[in-house]
Amino acid sequence: MSSGVCPPRKVLVVDDSQTVRHSAELFLRQGGHEVLLAEDGFDALARIHDFAPDLVFCDILMPRLDGYQTCAIIKRNARFSSIPVIMLSSKDGIFDKARGKMVGSADYLTKPFTREALLHAVQVFASHHDGNKP
């Protein structure tokens, strides 16, 4: 089975739902990854500086700073612009996917996501982010 092929990655999960954060953390840790959680965009931006994740899962609908704004800010920062950001949403709309691409997201996952979908996304997208390794 190919699910165990991906080396351990540092993953930041940004979602205002404690249930979603808990599920994502559980699935990612089962896949052997290091996980950091953020409750909203401001929290995420503060943590990304210290954590330097290989991948960010970011909810779209959040208070204060939504997922699109959070992704755009990450992508405008030269130090973090290469980090893949995957948008999370309970809606599976074409508009949401297009808007996510416009702000630089790498992909889009519909909630509720499966363990397999989450781990597959890490395997596919985090492997492209080895540019900051010495």
N, CA, C and O atoms as CSV, one atom per row, in Angstrom:
chain,resi,resn,atom,element,x,y,z
A,1,MET,N,N,0.840,-1.182,0.000
A,1,MET,CA,C,0.000,0.000,0.000
A,1,MET,C,C,0.885,1.245,0.000
A,1,MET,O,O,1.910,1.272,0.682
A,2,SER,N,N,0.499,2.282,-0.762
A,2,SER,CA,C,1.360,3.440,-0.944
A,2,SER,C,C,1.140,4.539,0.085
A,2,SER,O,O,1.821,5.563,0.021
A,3,SER,N,N,0.225,4.374,1.025
A,3,SER,CA,C,-0.085,5.451,1.964
A,3,SER,C,C,1.060,5.741,2.939
A,3,SER,O,O,1.112,6.834,3.502
A,4,GLY,N,N,1.968,4.802,3.152
A,4,GLY,CA,C,3.052,5.015,4.085
A,4,GLY,C,C,4.323,5.515,3.435
A,4,GLY,O,O,5.359,5.585,4.096
A,5,VAL,N,N,4.274,5.869,2.148
A,5,VAL,CA,C,5.454,6.256,1.399
A,5,VAL,C,C,5.953,7.650,1.749
A,5,VAL,O,O,7.155,7.909,1.702
A,6,CYS,N,N,5.065,8.525,2.090
A,6,CYS,CA,C,5.408,9.921,2.329
A,6,CYS,C,C,6.243,10.075,3.603
A,6,CYS,O,O,5.852,9.589,4.664
A,7,PRO,N,N,7.394,10.751,3.497
A,7,PRO,CA,C,8.180,10.999,4.715
A,7,PRO,C,C,7.441,11.969,5.636
A,7,PRO,O,O,6.543,12.683,5.187
A,8,PRO,N,N,7.806,12.003,6.909
A,8,PRO,CA,C,7.130,12.901,7.847
A,8,PRO,C,C,7.244,14.355,7.402
A,8,PRO,O,O,8.310,14.810,6.989
A,9,ARG,N,N,6.140,15.069,7.491
A,9,ARG,CA,C,6.082,16.476,7.107
A,9,ARG,C,C,5.537,17.303,8.267
A,9,ARG,O,O,4.871,16.787,9.166
A,10,LYS,N,N,5.837,18.600,8.223
A,10,LYS,CA,C,5.267,19.537,9.199
A,10,LYS,C,C,4.048,20.173,8.546
A,10,LYS,O,O,4.157,20.809,7.497
A,11,VAL,N,N,2.881,19.999,9.174
A,11,VAL,CA,C,1.632,20.447,8.587
A,11,VAL,C,C,0.903,21.388,9.548
A,11,VAL,O,O,0.728,21.075,10.725
A,12,LEU,N,N,0.481,22.542,9.030
A,12,LEU,CA,C,-0.311,23.487,9.797
A,12,LEU,C,C,-1.762,23.368,9.346
A,12,LEU,O,O,-2.059,23.464,8.156
A,13,VAL,N,N,-2.665,23.159,10.307
A,13,VAL,CA,C,-4.099,23.062,10.020
A,13,VAL,C,C,-4.784,24.283,10.624
A,13,VAL,O,O,-4.710,24.520,11.829
A,14,VAL,N,N,-5.456,25.060,9.759
A,14,VAL,CA,C,-6.114,26.292,10.180
A,14,VAL,C,C,-7.622,26.126,9.989
A,14,VAL,O,O,-8.101,26.030,8.859
A,15,ASP,N,N,-8.357,26.094,11.083
A,15,ASP,CA,C,-9.813,25.955,11.001
A,15,ASP,C,C,-10.406,26.440,12.315
A,15,ASP,O,O,-9.860,26.169,13.385
A,16,ASP,N,N,-11.528,27.162,12.238
A,16,ASP,CA,C,-12.144,27.666,13.463
A,16,ASP,C,C,-12.974,26.594,14.168
A,16,ASP,O,O,-13.453,26.819,15.279
A,17,SER,N,N,-13.149,25.440,13.539
A,17,SER,CA,C,-13.887,24.342,14.155
A,17,SER,C,C,-12.930,23.406,14.889
A,17,SER,O,O,-12.019,22.833,14.292
A,18,GLN,N,N,-13.156,23.264,16.201
A,18,GLN,CA,C,-12.313,22.370,16.992
A,18,GLN,C,C,-12.443,20.932,16.504
A,18,GLN,O,O,-11.466,20.183,16.526
A,19,THR,N,N,-13.638,20.538,16.062
A,19,THR,CA,C,-13.867,19.182,15.556
A,19,THR,C,C,-13.028,18.911,14.316
A,19,THR,O,O,-12.409,17.853,14.199
A,20,VAL,N,N,-13.008,19.860,13.397
A,20,VAL,CA,C,-12.221,19.700,12.169
A,20,VAL,C,C,-10.735,19.652,12.495
A,20,VAL,O,O,-10.008,18.809,11.970
A,21,ARG,N,N,-10.284,20.556,13.360
A,21,ARG,CA,C,-8.864,20.556,13.746
A,21,ARG,C,C,-8.485,19.223,14.379
A,21,ARG,O,O,-7.433,18.665,14.066
A,22,HIS,N,N,-9.333,18.709,15.265
A,22,HIS,CA,C,-9.047,17.446,15.944
A,22,HIS,C,C,-8.981,16.287,14.943
A,22,HIS,O,O,-8.074,15.458,15.010
A,23,SER,N,N,-9.936,16.233,14.024
A,23,SER,CA,C,-9.945,15.165,13.013
A,23,SER,C,C,-8.695,15.216,12.152
A,23,SER,O,O,-8.046,14.197,11.916
A,24,ALA,N,N,-8.364,16.416,11.684
A,24,ALA,CA,C,-7.183,16.571,10.827
A,24,ALA,C,C,-5.916,16.180,11.574
A,24,ALA,O,O,-5.046,15.499,11.031
A,25,GLU,N,N,-5.821,16.619,12.829
A,25,GLU,CA,C,-4.642,16.290,13.626
A,25,GLU,C,C,-4.516,14.779,13.801
A,25,GLU,O,O,-3.430,14.221,13.646
A,26,LEU,N,N,-5.613,14.129,14.121
A,26,LEU,CA,C,-5.619,12.683,14.310
A,26,LEU,C,C,-5.162,11.964,13.043
A,26,LEU,O,O,-4.278,11.109,13.093
A,27,PHE,N,N,-5.767,12.314,11.909
A,27,PHE,CA,C,-5.429,11.671,10.632
A,27,PHE,C,C,-3.966,11.903,10.258
A,27,PHE,O,O,-3.274,10.977,9.833
A,28,LEU,N,N,-3.502,13.135,10.418
A,28,LEU,CA,C,-2.130,13.462,10.030
A,28,LEU,C,C,-1.114,12.795,10.942
A,28,LEU,O,O,-0.082,12.310,10.476
A,29,ARG,N,N,-1.403,12.768,12.247
A,29,ARG,CA,C,-0.487,12.086,13.166
A,29,ARG,C,C,-0.444,10.580,12.883
A,29,ARG,O,O,0.613,9.961,13.007
A,30,GLN,N,N,-1.576,9.989,12.507
A,30,GLN,CA,C,-1.602,8.578,12.125
A,30,GLN,C,C,-0.708,8.342,10.908
A,30,GLN,O,O,-0.147,7.260,10.739
A,31,GLY,N,N,-0.586,9.362,10.070
A,31,GLY,CA,C,0.285,9.273,8.897
A,31,GLY,C,C,1.733,9.588,9.221
A,31,GLY,O,O,2.580,9.583,8.328
A,32,GLY,N,N,2.033,9.863,10.492
A,32,GLY,CA,C,3.405,10.103,10.919
A,32,GLY,C,C,3.866,11.541,10.805
A,32,GLY,O,O,5.062,11.813,10.909
A,33,HIS,N,N,2.939,12.473,10.592
A,33,HIS,CA,C,3.317,13.861,10.385
A,33,HIS,C,C,3.271,14.673,11.677
A,33,HIS,O,O,2.551,14.335,12.617
A,34,GLU,N,N,4.051,15.744,11.701
A,34,GLU,CA,C,4.052,16.686,12.815
A,34,GLU,C,C,2.971,17.724,12.518
A,34,GLU,O,O,2.911,18.256,11.410
A,35,VAL,N,N,2.123,18.013,13.496
A,35,VAL,CA,C,0.967,18.865,13.259
A,35,VAL,C,C,0.944,20.053,14.211
A,35,VAL,O,O,1.199,19.915,15.408
A,36,LEU,N,N,0.634,21.222,13.658
A,36,LEU,CA,C,0.378,22.404,14.463
A,36,LEU,C,C,-0.993,22.925,14.062
A,36,LEU,O,O,-1.363,22.898,12.888
A,37,LEU,N,N,-1.743,23.401,15.054
A,37,LEU,CA,C,-3.110,23.849,14.808
A,37,LEU,C,C,-3.241,25.353,15.026
A,37,LEU,O,O,-2.579,25.932,15.887
A,38,ALA,N,N,-4.115,25.975,14.222
A,38,ALA,CA,C,-4.427,27.394,14.373
A,38,ALA,C,C,-5.938,27.560,14.251
A,38,ALA,O,O,-6.592,26.872,13.468
A,39,GLU,N,N,-6.479,28.492,15.043
A,39,GLU,CA,C,-7.933,28.682,15.074
A,39,GLU,C,C,-8.449,29.643,14.017
A,39,GLU,O,O,-9.626,29.599,13.660
A,40,ASP,N,N,-7.574,30.514,13.512
A,40,ASP,CA,C,-8.005,31.460,12.485
A,40,ASP,C,C,-6.779,31.957,11.724
A,40,ASP,O,O,-5.653,31.538,11.991
A,41,GLY,N,N,-7.018,32.855,10.774
A,41,GLY,CA,C,-5.933,33.335,9.931
A,41,GLY,C,C,-4.838,34.067,10.681
A,41,GLY,O,O,-3.655,33.879,10.396
A,42,PHE,N,N,-5.221,34.904,11.643
A,42,PHE,CA,C,-4.213,35.631,12.417
A,42,PHE,C,C,-3.344,34.670,13.219
A,42,PHE,O,O,-2.124,34.825,13.281
A,43,ASP,N,N,-3.977,33.686,13.825
A,43,ASP,CA,C,-3.272,32.651,14.575
A,43,ASP,C,C,-2.308,31.904,13.634
A,43,ASP,O,O,-1.165,31.624,13.994
A,44,ALA,N,N,-2.791,31.594,12.439
A,44,ALA,CA,C,-1.973,30.870,11.454
A,44,ALA,C,C,-0.745,31.671,11.059
A,44,ALA,O,O,0.360,31.131,10.998
A,45,LEU,N,N,-0.934,32.962,10.790
A,45,LEU,CA,C,0.186,33.798,10.356
A,45,LEU,C,C,1.234,33.925,11.454
A,45,LEU,O,O,2.431,33.984,11.170
A,46,ALA,N,N,0.791,33.966,12.699
A,46,ALA,CA,C,1.740,34.031,13.812
A,46,ALA,C,C,2.528,32.721,13.922
A,46,ALA,O,O,3.731,32.731,14.183
A,47,ARG,N,N,1.842,31.607,13.723
A,47,ARG,CA,C,2.493,30.303,13.888
A,47,ARG,C,C,3.381,29.911,12.704
A,47,ARG,O,O,4.361,29.186,12.870
A,48,ILE,N,N,3.035,30.387,11.526
A,48,ILE,CA,C,3.784,29.978,10.338
A,48,ILE,C,C,5.236,30.460,10.410
A,48,ILE,O,O,6.138,29.803,9.890
A,49,HIS,N,N,5.454,31.604,11.052
A,49,HIS,CA,C,6.814,32.134,11.198
A,49,HIS,C,C,7.682,31.218,12.045
A,49,HIS,O,O,8.848,30.997,11.720
A,50,ASP,N,N,7.127,30.681,13.130
A,50,ASP,CA,C,7.895,29.816,14.023
A,50,ASP,C,C,7.982,28.387,13.519
A,50,ASP,O,O,8.996,27.714,13.706
A,51,PHE,N,N,6.914,27.928,12.879
A,51,PHE,CA,C,6.781,26.515,12.545
A,51,PHE,C,C,7.355,26.171,11.170
A,51,PHE,O,O,7.829,25.053,10.968
A,52,ALA,N,N,7.321,27.115,10.217
A,52,ALA,CA,C,7.773,26.891,8.843
A,52,ALA,C,C,7.280,25.543,8.311
A,52,ALA,O,O,8.087,24.653,8.042
A,53,PRO,N,N,5.968,25.388,8.158
A,53,PRO,CA,C,5.416,24.102,7.742
A,53,PRO,C,C,5.736,23.756,6.291
A,53,PRO,O,O,6.083,24.624,5.490
A,54,ASP,N,N,5.612,22.480,5.975
A,54,ASP,CA,C,5.774,22.015,4.596
A,54,ASP,C,C,4.478,22.169,3.820
A,54,ASP,O,O,4.476,22.167,2.589
A,55,LEU,N,N,3.366,22.304,4.554
A,55,LEU,CA,C,2.048,22.368,3.927
A,55,LEU,C,C,1.071,23.019,4.901
A,55,LEU,O,O,1.191,22.860,6.116
A,56,VAL,N,N,0.096,23.758,4.349
A,56,VAL,CA,C,-0.932,24.387,5.168
A,56,VAL,C,C,-2.307,23.971,4.648
A,56,VAL,O,O,-2.594,24.120,3.460
A,57,PHE,N,N,-3.154,23.451,5.532
A,57,PHE,CA,C,-4.571,23.241,5.229
A,57,PHE,C,C,-5.299,24.416,5.851
A,57,PHE,O,O,-5.150,24.674,7.046
A,58,CYS,N,N,-6.090,25.136,5.052
A,58,CYS,CA,C,-6.710,26.359,5.542
A,58,CYS,C,C,-8.196,26.406,5.206
A,58,CYS,O,O,-8.585,26.351,4.039
A,59,ASP,N,N,-9.016,26.509,6.245
A,59,ASP,CA,C,-10.457,26.653,6.071
A,59,ASP,C,C,-10.745,27.980,5.366
A,59,ASP,O,O,-10.000,28.947,5.531
A,60,ILE,N,N,-11.817,28.025,4.587
A,60,ILE,CA,C,-12.185,29.263,3.897
A,60,ILE,C,C,-12.971,30.185,4.820
A,60,ILE,O,O,-12.623,31.355,4.980
A,61,LEU,N,N,-14.030,29.656,5.425
A,61,LEU,CA,C,-14.912,30.494,6.241
A,61,LEU,C,C,-14.444,30.542,7.689
A,61,LEU,O,O,-14.687,29.622,8.470
A,62,MET,N,N,-13.762,31.645,8.033
A,62,MET,CA,C,-13.288,31.841,9.401
A,62,MET,C,C,-13.543,33.292,9.790
A,62,MET,O,O,-13.586,34.168,8.926
A,63,PRO,N,N,-13.712,33.552,11.089
A,63,PRO,CA,C,-13.886,34.938,11.529
A,63,PRO,C,C,-12.583,35.737,11.408
A,63,PRO,O,O,-11.495,35.164,11.335
A,64,ARG,N,N,-12.708,37.031,11.388
A,64,ARG,CA,C,-11.591,37.987,11.363
A,64,ARG,C,C,-10.829,37.974,10.034
A,64,ARG,O,O,-10.856,38.968,9.308
A,65,LEU,N,N,-10.167,36.898,9.709
A,65,LEU,CA,C,-9.373,36.802,8.483
A,65,LEU,C,C,-9.751,35.481,7.820
A,65,LEU,O,O,-9.464,34.415,8.364
A,66,ASP,N,N,-10.388,35.536,6.657
A,66,ASP,CA,C,-10.842,34.276,6.055
A,66,ASP,C,C,-9.694,33.538,5.357
A,66,ASP,O,O,-8.567,34.031,5.295
A,67,GLY,N,N,-9.999,32.369,4.843
A,67,GLY,CA,C,-8.979,31.530,4.230
A,67,GLY,C,C,-8.351,32.130,2.990
A,67,GLY,O,O,-7.153,31.968,2.758
A,68,TYR,N,N,-9.147,32.821,2.191
A,68,TYR,CA,C,-8.604,33.460,0.996
A,68,TYR,C,C,-7.593,34.540,1.371
A,68,TYR,O,O,-6.516,34.626,0.781
A,69,GLN,N,N,-7.949,35.364,2.357
A,69,GLN,CA,C,-7.044,36.429,2.798
A,69,GLN,C,C,-5.777,35.838,3.408
A,69,GLN,O,O,-4.672,36.320,3.159
A,70,THR,N,N,-5.949,34.788,4.209
A,70,THR,CA,C,-4.802,34.130,4.842
A,70,THR,C,C,-3.855,33.568,3.786
A,70,THR,O,O,-2.644,33.772,3.863
A,71,CYS,N,N,-4.407,32.861,2.801
A,71,CYS,CA,C,-3.599,32.282,1.724
A,71,CYS,C,C,-2.872,33.377,0.954
A,71,CYS,O,O,-1.686,33.238,0.656
A,72,ALA,N,N,-3.569,34.468,0.627
A,72,ALA,CA,C,-2.961,35.566,-0.129
A,72,ALA,C,C,-1.785,36.177,0.626
A,72,ALA,O,O,-0.760,36.501,0.027
A,73,ILE,N,N,-1.932,36.334,1.943
A,73,ILE,CA,C,-0.854,36.908,2.754
A,73,ILE,C,C,0.354,35.968,2.774
A,73,ILE,O,O,1.493,36.420,2.651
A,74,ILE,N,N,0.112,34.675,2.926
A,74,ILE,CA,C,1.203,33.688,2.911
A,74,ILE,C,C,1.933,33.747,1.573
A,74,ILE,O,O,3.163,33.742,1.533
A,75,LYS,N,N,1.178,33.801,0.484
A,75,LYS,CA,C,1.766,33.779,-0.854
A,75,LYS,C,C,2.516,35.067,-1.188
A,75,LYS,O,O,3.411,35.050,-2.033
A,76,ARG,N,N,2.169,36.182,-0.544
A,76,ARG,CA,C,2.863,37.450,-0.796
A,76,ARG,C,C,4.167,37.565,-0.004
A,76,ARG,O,O,4.977,38.453,-0.268
A,77,ASN,N,N,4.368,36.673,0.962
A,77,ASN,CA,C,5.580,36.700,1.773
A,77,ASN,C,C,6.650,35.853,1.092
A,77,ASN,O,O,6.474,34.647,0.923
A,78,ALA,N,N,7.741,36.472,0.706
A,78,ALA,CA,C,8.780,35.759,-0.053
A,78,ALA,C,C,9.297,34.524,0.680
A,78,ALA,O,O,9.630,33.516,0.056
A,79,ARG,N,N,9.360,34.609,1.997
A,79,ARG,CA,C,9.890,33.487,2.779
A,79,ARG,C,C,8.954,32.277,2.765
A,79,ARG,O,O,9.404,31.136,2.869
A,80,PHE,N,N,7.650,32.532,2.637
A,80,PHE,CA,C,6.670,31.444,2.748
A,80,PHE,C,C,5.886,31.173,1.463
A,80,PHE,O,O,5.025,30.294,1.444
A,81,SER,N,N,6.168,31.907,0.405
A,81,SER,CA,C,5.352,31.808,-0.811
A,81,SER,C,C,5.390,30.426,-1.461
A,81,SER,O,O,4.471,30.064,-2.196
A,82,SER,N,N,6.436,29.657,-1.200
A,82,SER,CA,C,6.529,28.326,-1.815
A,82,SER,C,C,5.776,27.254,-1.022
A,82,SER,O,O,5.658,26.119,-1.483
A,83,ILE,N,N,5.264,27.601,0.167
A,83,ILE,CA,C,4.530,26.620,0.970
A,83,ILE,C,C,3.166,26.379,0.320
A,83,ILE,O,O,2.402,27.324,0.125
A,84,PRO,N,N,2.853,25.129,-0.014
A,84,PRO,CA,C,1.539,24.847,-0.598
A,84,PRO,C,C,0.430,25.076,0.429
A,84,PRO,O,O,0.543,24.666,1.584
A,85,VAL,N,N,-0.638,25.736,-0.009
A,85,VAL,CA,C,-1.813,25.969,0.819
A,85,VAL,C,C,-2.990,25.253,0.175
A,85,VAL,O,O,-3.297,25.478,-0.996
A,86,ILE,N,N,-3.646,24.394,0.938
A,86,ILE,CA,C,-4.819,23.678,0.445
A,86,ILE,C,C,-6.040,24.202,1.186
A,86,ILE,O,O,-6.108,24.152,2.414
A,87,MET,N,N,-6.999,24.703,0.422
A,87,MET,CA,C,-8.208,25.279,1.003
A,87,MET,C,C,-9.149,24.164,1.453
A,87,MET,O,O,-9.256,23.126,0.801
A,88,LEU,N,N,-9.827,24.393,2.575
A,88,LEU,CA,C,-10.829,23.468,3.091
A,88,LEU,C,C,-12.180,24.177,3.114
A,88,LEU,O,O,-12.283,25.311,3.582
A,89,SER,N,N,-13.213,23.508,2.608
A,89,SER,CA,C,-14.533,24.120,2.639
A,89,SER,C,C,-15.609,23.056,2.673
A,89,SER,O,O,-15.439,21.960,2.139
A,90,SER,N,N,-16.725,23.395,3.312
A,90,SER,CA,C,-17.861,22.477,3.331
A,90,SER,C,C,-18.665,22.596,2.040
A,90,SER,O,O,-19.549,21.783,1.772
A,91,LYS,N,N,-18.347,23.620,1.240
A,91,LYS,CA,C,-19.013,23.783,-0.053
A,91,LYS,C,C,-18.099,23.259,-1.151
A,91,LYS,O,O,-16.882,23.428,-1.081
A,92,ASP,N,N,-18.673,22.633,-2.151
A,92,ASP,CA,C,-17.880,22.100,-3.255
A,92,ASP,C,C,-18.178,22.918,-4.512
A,92,ASP,O,O,-18.544,22.375,-5.554
A,93,GLY,N,N,-18.012,24.228,-4.388
A,93,GLY,CA,C,-18.397,25.110,-5.480
A,93,GLY,C,C,-17.259,25.471,-6.411
A,93,GLY,O,O,-16.109,25.599,-5.991
A,94,ILE,N,N,-17.591,25.633,-7.674
A,94,ILE,CA,C,-16.609,26.028,-8.680
A,94,ILE,C,C,-16.047,27.414,-8.363
A,94,ILE,O,O,-14.854,27.664,-8.537
A,95,PHE,N,N,-16.915,28.311,-7.896
A,95,PHE,CA,C,-16.466,29.659,-7.562
A,95,PHE,C,C,-15.419,29.617,-6.450
A,95,PHE,O,O,-14.398,30.299,-6.531
A,96,ASP,N,N,-15.671,28.819,-5.414
A,96,ASP,CA,C,-14.719,28.722,-4.305
A,96,ASP,C,C,-13.371,28.181,-4.777
A,96,ASP,O,O,-12.319,28.673,-4.371
A,97,LYS,N,N,-13.414,27.169,-5.631
A,97,LYS,CA,C,-12.170,26.594,-6.144
A,97,LYS,C,C,-11.404,27.613,-6.982
A,97,LYS,O,O,-10.186,27.742,-6.863
A,98,ALA,N,N,-12.137,28.338,-7.836
A,98,ALA,CA,C,-11.501,29.341,-8.695
A,98,ALA,C,C,-10.902,30.467,-7.856
A,98,ALA,O,O,-9.787,30.919,-8.118
A,99,ARG,N,N,-11.640,30.912,-6.856
A,99,ARG,CA,C,-11.141,31.998,-6.005
A,99,ARG,C,C,-9.909,31.541,-5.229
A,99,ARG,O,O,-8.973,32.316,-5.030
A,100,GLY,N,N,-9.911,30.283,-4.793
A,100,GLY,CA,C,-8.740,29.734,-4.114
A,100,GLY,C,C,-7.522,29.733,-5.013
A,100,GLY,O,O,-6.425,30.072,-4.568
A,101,LYS,N,N,-7.692,29.359,-6.270
A,101,LYS,CA,C,-6.584,29.367,-7.234
A,101,LYS,C,C,-6.075,30.793,-7.447
A,101,LYS,O,O,-4.872,31.019,-7.579
A,102,MET,N,N,-7.000,31.747,-7.478
A,102,MET,CA,C,-6.618,33.144,-7.702
A,102,MET,C,C,-5.710,33.679,-6.601
A,102,MET,O,O,-4.846,34.513,-6.870
A,103,VAL,N,N,-5.889,33.217,-5.373
A,103,VAL,CA,C,-5.033,33.693,-4.278
A,103,VAL,C,C,-3.821,32.793,-4.068
A,103,VAL,O,O,-3.033,33.017,-3.149
A,104,GLY,N,N,-3.667,31.773,-4.917
A,104,GLY,CA,C,-2.453,30.963,-4.889
A,104,GLY,C,C,-2.552,29.612,-4.218
A,104,GLY,O,O,-1.525,28.986,-3.957
A,105,SER,N,N,-3.767,29.134,-3.926
A,105,SER,CA,C,-3.861,27.820,-3.277
A,105,SER,C,C,-3.463,26.714,-4.253
A,105,SER,O,O,-3.651,26.834,-5.463
A,106,ALA,N,N,-2.911,25.642,-3.702
A,106,ALA,CA,C,-2.456,24.520,-4.515
A,106,ALA,C,C,-3.604,23.573,-4.857
A,106,ALA,O,O,-3.602,22.941,-5.914
A,107,ASP,N,N,-4.580,23.477,-3.962
A,107,ASP,CA,C,-5.682,22.545,-4.172
A,107,ASP,C,C,-6.822,22.911,-3.230
A,107,ASP,O,O,-6.768,23.909,-2.511
A,108,TYR,N,N,-7.861,22.067,-3.257
A,108,TYR,CA,C,-9.102,22.349,-2.543
A,108,TYR,C,C,-9.659,21.023,-2.063
A,108,TYR,O,O,-9.829,20.101,-2.860
A,109,LEU,N,N,-9.944,20.909,-0.780
A,109,LEU,CA,C,-10.568,19.699,-0.238
A,109,LEU,C,C,-11.923,20.064,0.344
A,109,LEU,O,O,-12.068,21.079,1.025
A,110,THR,N,N,-12.908,19.228,0.069
A,110,THR,CA,C,-14.245,19.446,0.600
A,110,THR,C,C,-14.376,18.725,1.937
A,110,THR,O,O,-13.987,17.564,2.070
A,111,LYS,N,N,-14.936,19.434,2.936
A,111,LYS,CA,C,-15.195,18.823,4.240
A,111,LYS,C,C,-16.583,18.178,4.204
A,111,LYS,O,O,-17.468,18.708,3.532
A,112,PRO,N,N,-16.808,17.074,4.887
A,112,PRO,CA,C,-15.801,16.368,5.697
A,112,PRO,C,C,-14.834,15.588,4.810
A,112,PRO,O,O,-15.249,14.880,3.893
A,113,PHE,N,N,-13.540,15.727,5.095
A,113,PHE,CA,C,-12.517,15.026,4.329
A,113,PHE,C,C,-12.249,13.665,4.964
A,113,PHE,O,O,-12.542,13.445,6.139
A,114,THR,N,N,-11.695,12.768,4.177
A,114,THR,CA,C,-11.321,11.449,4.688
A,114,THR,C,C,-9.842,11.459,5.077
A,114,THR,O,O,-9.083,12.335,4.661
A,115,ARG,N,N,-9.462,10.505,5.853
A,115,ARG,CA,C,-8.053,10.341,6.228
A,115,ARG,C,C,-7.208,10.180,4.975
A,115,ARG,O,O,-6.135,10.771,4.854
A,116,GLU,N,N,-7.708,9.365,4.035
A,116,GLU,CA,C,-6.979,9.089,2.797
A,116,GLU,C,C,-6.775,10.363,1.981
A,116,GLU,O,O,-5.689,10.596,1.452
A,117,ALA,N,N,-7.827,11.194,1.877
A,117,ALA,CA,C,-7.721,12.430,1.087
A,117,ALA,C,C,-6.697,13.380,1.697
A,117,ALA,O,O,-5.919,14.006,0.977
A,118,LEU,N,N,-6.698,13.486,3.024
A,118,LEU,CA,C,-5.773,14.376,3.717
A,118,LEU,C,C,-4.327,13.905,3.529
A,118,LEU,O,O,-3.446,14.692,3.182
A,119,LEU,N,N,-4.102,12.623,3.761
A,119,LEU,CA,C,-2.749,12.088,3.634
A,119,LEU,C,C,-2.261,12.103,2.191
A,119,LEU,O,O,-1.075,12.314,1.934
A,120,HIS,N,N,-3.172,11.879,1.252
A,120,HIS,CA,C,-2.809,11.943,-0.165
A,120,HIS,C,C,-2.371,13.366,-0.530
A,120,HIS,O,O,-1.392,13.548,-1.253
A,121,ALA,N,N,-3.085,14.357,-0.038
A,121,ALA,CA,C,-2.736,15.752,-0.318
A,121,ALA,C,C,-1.345,16.077,0.226
A,121,ALA,O,O,-0.562,16.759,-0.435
A,122,VAL,N,N,-1.042,15.593,1.421
A,122,VAL,CA,C,0.285,15.827,1.997
A,122,VAL,C,C,1.341,15.167,1.109
A,122,VAL,O,O,2.372,15.769,0.806
A,123,GLN,N,N,1.081,13.942,0.702
A,123,GLN,CA,C,2.044,13.208,-0.119
A,123,GLN,C,C,2.288,13.923,-1.452
A,123,GLN,O,O,3.430,14.022,-1.901
A,124,VAL,N,N,1.240,14.411,-2.073
A,124,VAL,CA,C,1.366,15.044,-3.380
A,124,VAL,C,C,1.979,16.439,-3.289
A,124,VAL,O,O,2.893,16.763,-4.047
A,125,PHE,N,N,1.484,17.270,-2.366
A,125,PHE,CA,C,1.865,18.674,-2.371
A,125,PHE,C,C,3.068,19.010,-1.496
A,125,PHE,O,O,3.843,19.898,-1.852
A,126,ALA,N,N,3.253,18.329,-0.361
A,126,ALA,CA,C,4.384,18.655,0.503
A,126,ALA,C,C,5.697,18.239,-0.124
A,126,ALA,O,O,6.740,18.817,0.182
A,127,SER,N,N,5.663,17.240,-1.002
A,127,SER,CA,C,6.901,16.778,-1.649
A,127,SER,C,C,7.461,17.842,-2.588
A,127,SER,O,O,8.649,17.819,-2.910
A,128,HIS,N,N,6.607,18.783,-3.034
A,128,HIS,CA,C,7.068,19.855,-3.906
A,128,HIS,C,C,7.705,20.993,-3.121
A,128,HIS,O,O,8.275,21.912,-3.708
A,129,HIS,N,N,7.610,20.936,-1.799
A,129,HIS,CA,C,8.089,22.042,-0.982
A,129,HIS,C,C,9.362,21.672,-0.238
A,129,HIS,O,O,9.444,21.834,0.979
A,130,ASP,N,N,10.334,21.184,-0.951
A,130,ASP,CA,C,11.603,20.887,-0.304
A,130,ASP,C,C,12.634,21.989,-0.584
A,130,ASP,O,O,13.824,21.821,-0.315
A,131,GLY,N,N,12.166,23.103,-1.122
A,131,GLY,CA,C,13.043,24.191,-1.501
A,131,GLY,C,C,13.723,24.891,-0.337
A,131,GLY,O,O,14.791,25.476,-0.517
A,132,ASN,N,N,13.133,24.848,0.855
A,132,ASN,CA,C,13.750,25.559,1.974
A,132,ASN,C,C,14.661,24.665,2.803
A,132,ASN,O,O,15.161,25.083,3.847
A,133,LYS,N,N,14.874,23.465,2.355
A,133,LYS,CA,C,15.764,22.565,3.075
A,133,LYS,C,C,17.219,22.880,2.670
A,133,LYS,O,O,17.482,23.173,1.503
A,134,PRO,N,N,18.138,22.823,3.601
A,134,PRO,CA,C,19.549,23.142,3.265
A,134,PRO,C,C,20.143,22.135,2.304
A,134,PRO,O,O,21.307,22.256,1.924
